[in-house]
Amino acid sequence: MLWRLRKKIFKFIAKNMPFYPLRLFLYSKCGYVIGKDSYIAEGLVIAEKLEDKGNVIIGDRVAIGPNVILLSSSDPNNSKINPYVKIQRGKVTIKDDAWIGAGSIIMPDIIVGEGSVVGAGAVVTKNVADYSIVAGVPAKKIGVVEK
């Protein structure tokens, strides 16, 4: 119970923290794995079950734009439709050197590949291959990152 309360408070503070190094520190205290030299802009929302641990993994040198949503859990909660819809749960993994554009949404159980770019406002419903550029709703491959 105390862990869940602490996590909720740290997430709330981190979301609007004006200095990104403090944001990274607070998110890491929530149990998320965050690699070195990564950047997380203001407004990151991580939707999850508070008791989950290790459900968000962010690699080294990842850049996450403002108002991004990472979903590791998605369900209708107490709705009457709960027995009839698929509950989604799973890790969100963003590999090294990826760039997640502003306002993007990444669904549960998704891997964003190394060196990939997710365009602003994209909704990622499938894994993103390494060095791919995806955009749109749902996100589709629109290019490659030239190495």
ABEGO torsion letter per residue (X at the ends): XAAAAAAAAAAAAAAABABAAAAAAAAAAAGBBBBBGBBBBBGBBBBBBAABBGABBBBBGBBBBBGBBBBABBBAEABAAAAABBBBBEBBBBBBGBBBBBGBBBBBGBBBBBGBBBBBGBBBABBBBBGBBBBEOBBBBAEBBBX
